[in-house]
Amino acid sequence: MASERLSRRALLGRLRGGPPQLRPPWALAEELFTERCTQCEACIEACPERIIERGHAGYPIVLFDRAGCTFCGACRNACPEDCFEQGDAGQPWAQQATVKPICLETKGIACRTCEAACEHRALEFRPKVGGGSNVTVNRKSCTGCGSCVAACPLAAIVVLPTSTVESRP
């Protein structure tokens, strides 16, 4: 029965389209998270950055349109269910930023607001012949906090699961 429920959930996820929804830091694996989450909104209300909102089907997701995540753990601590990994061990999530080709810098227009917003200095700019820069994300430095996403005027940066980012050309 559980596998039937997961199959339907996976099908509905594919039908809705769009990028995968990013769960809050330290969230359990998707199947466990959605099984345990009661959609009480405690994590949404606890987030000081106000970046957690209701996503598809009412489950909490992280959106970086206003700010980045400070990984304060307020969402995890506020959850009355067992939806988050506990303890101090491990990274908050396996997510990293990636820059889309629509970035202003790649078009020869000076911008770099993302660079100023990134306290981890994970964005690297390499000058191009003819002007502008190629922008890359240093995978060792990027925490996936999303501060660069919130700063970008064109939404040219997205935070994706690390496995997705690593498989991109």
CYANA upper distance limits for C-alpha pairs under 8 A (distance plus 0.5 A):
  1 MET  CA      5 ARG  CA      6.86
  2 ALA  CA      6 LEU  CA      6.74
  3 SER  CA      7 SER  CA      6.56
  4 GLU  CA      8 ARG  CA      6.82
  5 ARG  CA      9 ARG  CA      6.64
  6 LEU  CA     10 ALA  CA      6.53
  6 LEU  CA     31 GLU  CA      7.51
  7 SER  CA     11 LEU  CA      6.66
  8 ARG  CA     12 LEU  CA      6.63
  9 ARG  CA     13 GLY  CA      6.61
 10 ALA  CA     14 ARG  CA      6.84
 11 LEU  CA     15 LEU  CA      6.75
 12 LEU  CA     16 ARG  CA      6.71
 13 GLY  CA     17 GLY  CA      7.48
 21 GLN  CA     55 GLY  CA      7.84
 21 GLN  CA     61 ILE  CA      6.58
 21 GLN  CA     62 VAL  CA      8.10
 22 LEU  CA     61 ILE  CA      5.79
 22 LEU  CA     62 VAL  CA      5.96
 22 LEU  CA     63 LEU  CA      8.19
 22 LEU  CA    160 LEU  CA      8.35
 23 ARG  CA     27 ALA  CA      6.74
 23 ARG  CA     60 PRO  CA      6.84
 23 ARG  CA     61 ILE  CA      5.09
 23 ARG  CA     62 VAL  CA      6.34
 24 PRO  CA     52 ILE  CA      7.54
 24 PRO  CA     60 PRO  CA      7.65
 24 PRO  CA     61 ILE  CA      6.55
 24 PRO  CA     62 VAL  CA      6.23
 24 PRO  CA     75 CYS  CA      7.80
 25 PRO  CA     71 PHE  CA      7.49
 25 PRO  CA     73 GLY  CA      8.16
 25 PRO  CA     76 ARG  CA      8.17
 25 PRO  CA     92 PRO  CA      5.36
 25 PRO  CA     93 TRP  CA      6.06
 26 TRP  CA     76 ARG  CA      7.53
 26 TRP  CA     84 PHE  CA      5.81
 26 TRP  CA     85 GLU  CA      5.83
 26 TRP  CA     86 GLN  CA      8.26
 26 TRP  CA     91 GLN  CA      8.18
 26 TRP  CA     92 PRO  CA      5.21
 26 TRP  CA     93 TRP  CA      6.41
 27 ALA  CA     33 PHE  CA      7.07
 27 ALA  CA     76 ARG  CA      8.31
 27 ALA  CA     83 CYS  CA      6.53
 27 ALA  CA     84 PHE  CA      4.87
 27 ALA  CA     85 GLU  CA      6.76
 27 ALA  CA     93 TRP  CA      8.31
 28 LEU  CA     32 LEU  CA      6.57
 28 LEU  CA     33 PHE  CA      5.72
 28 LEU  CA     83 CYS  CA      6.30
 28 LEU  CA     84 PHE  CA      5.70
 28 LEU  CA     85 GLU  CA      6.58
 29 ALA  CA     33 PHE  CA      6.40
 30 GLU  CA     34 THR  CA      6.58
 31 GLU  CA     35 GLU  CA      6.57
 32 LEU  CA     36 ARG  CA      6.58
 32 LEU  CA     83 CYS  CA      7.78
 33 PHE  CA     37 CYS  CA      6.30
 33 PHE  CA     83 CYS  CA      5.66
 33 PHE  CA     84 PHE  CA      8.08
 34 THR  CA     59 TYR  CA      7.62
 36 ARG  CA     81 GLU  CA      7.16
 36 ARG  CA     82 ASP  CA      7.12
 36 ARG  CA     83 CYS  CA      6.40
 37 CYS  CA     59 TYR  CA      7.79
 37 CYS  CA     81 GLU  CA      7.17
 37 CYS  CA     82 ASP  CA      8.39
 37 CYS  CA     83 CYS  CA      6.64
 38 THR  CA     81 GLU  CA      8.18
 39 GLN  CA     58 GLY  CA      6.79
 39 GLN  CA     59 TYR  CA      6.25
 39 GLN  CA     60 PRO  CA      7.83
 41 GLU  CA     45 GLU  CA      6.71
 41 GLU  CA     54 ARG  CA      8.44
 41 GLU  CA     60 PRO  CA      7.89
 42 ALA  CA     46 ALA  CA      6.58
 42 ALA  CA     75 CYS  CA      7.78
 42 ALA  CA     78 ALA  CA      6.25
 42 ALA  CA     79 CYS  CA      6.33
 42 ALA  CA     80 PRO  CA      8.17
 43 CYS  CA     47 CYS  CA      6.78
 43 CYS  CA     52 ILE  CA      7.86
 43 CYS  CA     60 PRO  CA      8.18
 43 CYS  CA     74 ALA  CA      7.69
 43 CYS  CA     75 CYS  CA      4.60
 43 CYS  CA     76 ARG  CA      7.30
 43 CYS  CA     78 ALA  CA      6.19
 43 CYS  CA     79 CYS  CA      6.36
 44 ILE  CA     50 ARG  CA      7.72
 44 ILE  CA     51 ILE  CA      8.41
 44 ILE  CA     52 ILE  CA      5.59
 44 ILE  CA     53 GLU  CA      6.40
 44 ILE  CA     54 ARG  CA      8.29
 44 ILE  CA     60 PRO  CA      7.46
 44 ILE  CA     75 CYS  CA      7.42
 45 GLU  CA     50 ARG  CA      8.33
 46 ALA  CA     74 ALA  CA      6.18
 46 ALA  CA     75 CYS  CA      6.10
 46 ALA  CA     78 ALA  CA      6.85
 47 CYS  CA     51 ILE  CA      7.39
 47 CYS  CA     52 ILE  CA      7.10
 47 CYS  CA     74 ALA  CA      6.44
 47 CYS  CA     75 CYS  CA      6.27
 48 PRO  CA     74 ALA  CA      8.18
 49 GLU  CA     67 ALA  CA      6.94
 49 GLU  CA     68 GLY  CA      7.87
 49 GLU  CA     69 CYS  CA      7.41
 49 GLU  CA     70 THR  CA      8.40
 50 ARG  CA     66 ARG  CA      8.24
 50 ARG  CA     67 ALA  CA      8.36
 51 ILE  CA     62 VAL  CA      6.00
 51 ILE  CA     63 LEU  CA      5.78
 51 ILE  CA     64 PHE  CA      6.58
 51 ILE  CA     65 ASP  CA      8.20
 51 ILE  CA     66 ARG  CA      7.26
 51 ILE  CA     67 ALA  CA      7.14
 51 ILE  CA     68 GLY  CA      7.90
 51 ILE  CA     69 CYS  CA      7.87
 52 ILE  CA     60 PRO  CA      6.71
 52 ILE  CA     61 ILE  CA      5.96
 52 ILE  CA     62 VAL  CA      5.04
 52 ILE  CA     63 LEU  CA      6.79
 53 GLU  CA     60 PRO  CA      5.92
 53 GLU  CA     61 ILE  CA      5.99
 53 GLU  CA     62 VAL  CA      6.88
 53 GLU  CA     63 LEU  CA      7.67
 54 ARG  CA     58 GLY  CA      5.50
 54 ARG  CA     59 TYR  CA      6.00
 54 ARG  CA     60 PRO  CA      5.11
 54 ARG  CA     61 ILE  CA      6.57
 55 GLY  CA     59 TYR  CA      5.80
 55 GLY  CA     60 PRO  CA      6.02
 55 GLY  CA     61 ILE  CA      5.93
 64 PHE  CA     68 GLY  CA      6.22
 64 PHE  CA     69 CYS  CA      8.44
 64 PHE  CA    146 GLY  CA      6.23
 64 PHE  CA    147 SER  CA      7.75
 64 PHE  CA    149 VAL  CA      6.55
 64 PHE  CA    150 ALA  CA      5.79
 65 ASP  CA    149 VAL  CA      7.41
 65 ASP  CA    150 ALA  CA      5.29
 66 ARG  CA    150 ALA  CA      5.97
 67 ALA  CA    146 GLY  CA      7.63
 67 ALA  CA    147 SER  CA      6.30
 67 ALA  CA    149 VAL  CA      8.47
 67 ALA  CA    150 ALA  CA      5.67
 67 ALA  CA    151 ALA  CA      8.30
 68 GLY  CA    145 CYS  CA      5.81
 68 GLY  CA    146 GLY  CA      4.93
 68 GLY  CA    147 SER  CA      4.43
 68 GLY  CA    148 CYS  CA      7.98
 68 GLY  CA    149 VAL  CA      8.03
 68 GLY  CA    150 ALA  CA      6.98
 69 CYS  CA    145 CYS  CA      5.36
 69 CYS  CA    146 GLY  CA      6.86
 69 CYS  CA    147 SER  CA      7.57
 70 THR  CA    145 CYS  CA      7.31
 71 PHE  CA     92 PRO  CA      7.59
 71 PHE  CA    145 CYS  CA      8.19
 73 GLY  CA     77 ASN  CA      6.60
 74 ALA  CA     78 ALA  CA      6.51
 75 CYS  CA     79 CYS  CA      6.93
 76 ARG  CA     83 CYS  CA      8.44
 76 ARG  CA     84 PHE  CA      6.32
 76 ARG  CA     85 GLU  CA      8.37
 76 ARG  CA     86 GLN  CA      8.37
 79 CYS  CA     83 CYS  CA      7.64
 79 CYS  CA     84 PHE  CA      8.30
 93 TRP  CA    144 GLY  CA      8.46
 94 ALA  CA    144 GLY  CA      8.26
 94 ALA  CA    161 PRO  CA      6.28
 94 ALA  CA    162 THR  CA      5.91
 94 ALA  CA    163 SER  CA      8.49
 95 GLN  CA    143 THR  CA      7.54
 95 GLN  CA    144 GLY  CA      5.50
 95 GLN  CA    159 VAL  CA      6.70
 95 GLN  CA    160 LEU  CA      5.80
 95 GLN  CA    161 PRO  CA      4.77
 95 GLN  CA    162 THR  CA      5.33
 96 GLN  CA    139 ARG  CA      7.88
 96 GLN  CA    142 CYS  CA      6.48
 96 GLN  CA    143 THR  CA      6.59
 96 GLN  CA    144 GLY  CA      4.55
 96 GLN  CA    145 CYS  CA      8.28
 96 GLN  CA    159 VAL  CA      5.71
 96 GLN  CA    160 LEU  CA      6.12
 96 GLN  CA    161 PRO  CA      6.86
 96 GLN  CA    162 THR  CA      6.08
 96 GLN  CA    165 VAL  CA      7.64
 97 ALA  CA    137 VAL  CA      7.34
 97 ALA  CA    142 CYS  CA      7.44
 97 ALA  CA    144 GLY  CA      6.03
 97 ALA  CA    146 GLY  CA      7.56
 97 ALA  CA    149 VAL  CA      8.42
 97 ALA  CA    157 ILE  CA      6.98
 97 ALA  CA    158 VAL  CA      5.99
 97 ALA  CA    159 VAL  CA      4.71
 97 ALA  CA    160 LEU  CA      6.80
 97 ALA  CA    165 VAL  CA      8.40
 98 THR  CA    136 THR  CA      8.11
 98 THR  CA    137 VAL  CA      6.96
 98 THR  CA    157 ILE  CA      6.11
 98 THR  CA    158 VAL  CA      6.05
 98 THR  CA    159 VAL  CA      6.75
 98 THR  CA    160 LEU  CA      7.77
 98 THR  CA    165 VAL  CA      7.30
 99 VAL  CA    103 CYS  CA      7.51
 99 VAL  CA    135 VAL  CA      7.51
 99 VAL  CA    136 THR  CA      7.40
 99 VAL  CA    137 VAL  CA      7.95
 99 VAL  CA    156 ALA  CA      6.32
 99 VAL  CA    157 ILE  CA      5.01
 99 VAL  CA    158 VAL  CA      7.17
100 LYS  CA    156 ALA  CA      5.55
100 LYS  CA    157 ILE  CA      6.44
100 LYS  CA    158 VAL  CA      8.25
101 PRO  CA    106 THR  CA      7.48
101 PRO  CA    156 ALA  CA      7.79
102 ILE  CA    106 THR  CA      7.78
102 ILE  CA    107 LYS  CA      8.10
102 ILE  CA    154 LEU  CA      8.13
102 ILE  CA    156 ALA  CA      6.32
103 CYS  CA    107 LYS  CA      7.40
103 CYS  CA    154 LEU  CA      7.60
103 CYS  CA    156 ALA  CA      5.76
103 CYS  CA    157 ILE  CA      8.40
104 LEU  CA    108 GLY  CA      7.09
104 LEU  CA    109 ILE  CA      5.68
104 LEU  CA    110 ALA  CA      7.32
104 LEU  CA    111 CYS  CA      6.93
104 LEU  CA    154 LEU  CA      8.36
105 GLU  CA    109 ILE  CA      5.61
105 GLU  CA    110 ALA  CA      6.05
105 GLU  CA    111 CYS  CA      6.63
105 GLU  CA    112 ARG  CA      7.64
105 GLU  CA    132 GLY  CA      5.61
105 GLU  CA    133 SER  CA      5.83
105 GLU  CA    134 ASN  CA      7.56
105 GLU  CA    135 VAL  CA      7.88
106 THR  CA    132 GLY  CA      5.91
106 THR  CA    133 SER  CA      5.70
106 THR  CA    134 ASN  CA      6.02
106 THR  CA    135 VAL  CA      7.60
107 LYS  CA    132 GLY  CA      6.61
107 LYS  CA    133 SER  CA      8.43
108 GLY  CA    130 GLY  CA      8.41
108 GLY  CA    131 GLY  CA      5.59
108 GLY  CA    132 GLY  CA      4.10
108 GLY  CA    133 SER  CA      7.37
109 ILE  CA    132 GLY  CA      6.70
110 ALA  CA    132 GLY  CA      7.42
112 ARG  CA    116 ALA  CA      7.19
113 THR  CA    117 ALA  CA      6.84
113 THR  CA    148 CYS  CA      8.06
113 THR  CA    151 ALA  CA      6.41
113 THR  CA    152 CYS  CA      6.69
114 CYS  CA    118 CYS  CA      6.72
114 CYS  CA    123 LEU  CA      8.07
114 CYS  CA    147 SER  CA      7.99
114 CYS  CA    148 CYS  CA      4.85
114 CYS  CA    149 VAL  CA      7.64
114 CYS  CA    151 ALA  CA      6.03
114 CYS  CA    152 CYS  CA      6.26
115 GLU  CA    121 ARG  CA      7.34
115 GLU  CA    122 ALA  CA      8.40
115 GLU  CA    123 LEU  CA      6.40
115 GLU  CA    124 GLU  CA      8.47
115 GLU  CA    148 CYS  CA      7.55
117 ALA  CA    147 SER  CA      6.31
117 ALA  CA    148 CYS  CA      6.06
117 ALA  CA    151 ALA  CA      6.93
118 CYS  CA    122 ALA  CA      7.22
118 CYS  CA    123 LEU  CA      7.91
118 CYS  CA    147 SER  CA      6.58
118 CYS  CA    148 CYS  CA      6.31
120 HIS  CA    141 SER  CA      6.52
120 HIS  CA    142 CYS  CA      7.16
120 HIS  CA    143 THR  CA      8.35
121 ARG  CA    141 SER  CA      7.46
121 ARG  CA    142 CYS  CA      8.39
122 ALA  CA    137 VAL  CA      6.04
122 ALA  CA    138 ASN  CA      5.38
122 ALA  CA    139 ARG  CA      7.85
122 ALA  CA    140 LYS  CA      8.34
122 ALA  CA    141 SER  CA      5.51
122 ALA  CA    142 CYS  CA      5.63
123 LEU  CA    135 VAL  CA      7.30
123 LEU  CA    136 THR  CA      6.37
123 LEU  CA    137 VAL  CA      5.23
123 LEU  CA    138 ASN  CA      6.66
124 GLU  CA    135 VAL  CA      6.16
124 GLU  CA    136 THR  CA      5.74
124 GLU  CA    137 VAL  CA      6.59
124 GLU  CA    138 ASN  CA      7.36
125 PHE  CA    133 SER  CA      6.10
125 PHE  CA    134 ASN  CA      6.18
125 PHE  CA    135 VAL  CA      5.25
125 PHE  CA    136 THR  CA      7.13
126 ARG  CA    133 SER  CA      5.61
126 ARG  CA    134 ASN  CA      5.63
126 ARG  CA    135 VAL  CA      7.02
127 PRO  CA    131 GLY  CA      7.36
127 PRO  CA    132 GLY  CA      6.47
127 PRO  CA    133 SER  CA      4.72
127 PRO  CA    134 ASN  CA      6.84
128 LYS  CA    132 GLY  CA      6.10
128 LYS  CA    133 SER  CA      5.51
128 LYS  CA    134 ASN  CA      6.93
137 VAL  CA    142 CYS  CA      7.48
138 ASN  CA    142 CYS  CA      6.62
144 GLY  CA    159 VAL  CA      6.57
144 GLY  CA    160 LEU  CA      8.48
146 GLY  CA    150 ALA  CA      6.98
146 GLY  CA    158 VAL  CA      8.23
146 GLY  CA    159 VAL  CA      6.98
147 SER  CA    151 ALA  CA      6.90
148 CYS  CA    152 CYS  CA      6.70
148 CYS  CA    157 ILE  CA      7.55
149 VAL  CA    155 ALA  CA      6.98
149 VAL  CA    156 ALA  CA      8.03
149 VAL  CA    157 ILE  CA      5.70
149 VAL  CA    158 VAL  CA      6.62
149 VAL  CA    159 VAL  CA      8.08
150 ALA  CA    155 ALA  CA      8.35
152 CYS  CA    156 ALA  CA      7.01
152 CYS  CA    157 ILE  CA      7.45
160 LEU  CA    164 THR  CA      6.94
160 LEU  CA    165 VAL  CA      6.88
161 PRO  CA    165 VAL  CA      6.96
162 THR  CA    166 GLU  CA      6.55
163 SER  CA    167 SER  CA      6.82
164 THR  CA    168 ARG  CA      7.03
